[in-house]
């Protein structure tokens, strides 16, 4: 699992903890601690599971945009991130297959 997380993170260009630290973190996650958002995405991708499948709690409701923030711009950024997740998932499937 640790090697798979490291390889995927390297492939995506995401920084992650060392393998030794990941071993400790993995043990914590197995014993009820929730991983951070980066590791949740990596775990979902490696295990081909949804956050709900892995028991991750939904994050707190996002705060309302601060004054001056363009809601349409934020929606566009969210859509771009969702598209990126779809593309990365497809690439992961091709690498794993």
N, C-alpha and C positions, 0 to 999 in steps of 0.2 A: 504494500500500500504506500509506504513512504517513498519508494523509488518511483512509483507511478505518479504520485503528487509532484515530486521534484521534476520528473521528466516533462509533465504537462505544463507546469509553471515555467520551466525553461523554454518550452516550445512557444508559449504565449508571451514570454518576456516579462513574467511577473516575478518579483522578488519574494522568496519564501525563506523560512528559517532553515538552519542546517539540518542534515538528516538526524543528528543526535537530538536536537531540540524538537524536531517533528516527532521523534519516537516518544518523547515525554508528552507532547501535546496530544498525540493520538491516544495515548493511554488515558489522558484526562477526558478526551471526547468520548471514549468508550465508557467512561464512568460518570457520564452525565453533564459534563461541561459543554457549552455550545461553542463551536469554533466561530471565529470572526467571519465577516462577509467574504473575504477573499478565499478562505479555506472552505467555506460552505459551497462556493461556486466550483472550486476544484474537486471537492468530494462528490458533488452531484455529477460532475462531468465524468470523473473516473469510474464512479459506480453506476453511471447511467440511471440516475434516480432524480426525483424531484425533491425540493426542500421538505415538503410534507412527508415524502417517503422516508426521509432520514430523521424526521422528528424535529426539524429546526422550527423554532417559534417564529411567527411572523414578526418582523421588526415593528417598532412603535410607529404609529401613524406619522407620516411625514409632516413637518411643520408647514404652515402656510407660507407662500413666498413673501419675502420681506418687501417693504415698499421699494419700488423702482425695479424689481425683478420682473422680467417679461414672462408671463405664464406661457405664452406660445413658444418662446425660446426654450423654456424648461421642458415643455412637452416634446419639442423637437430633439432635445438632448436625450430624453428618456427613450424616444423612438429609435434614435441612432444606437444607443446602448443595447436595446433589445435586439436590433438587427445584428449587432456585433456578436451577441451571445449565440444567435442562430447560426451565424457563419462559423464561429469557433466550434460549436457543437458539430457541425457538418465536417469541419476539418479534423476534429478529434475522431469522429467515426471513421474517416478515411485512413487515419494514422493507425488506429487500433485494429481495423479490419485486415 
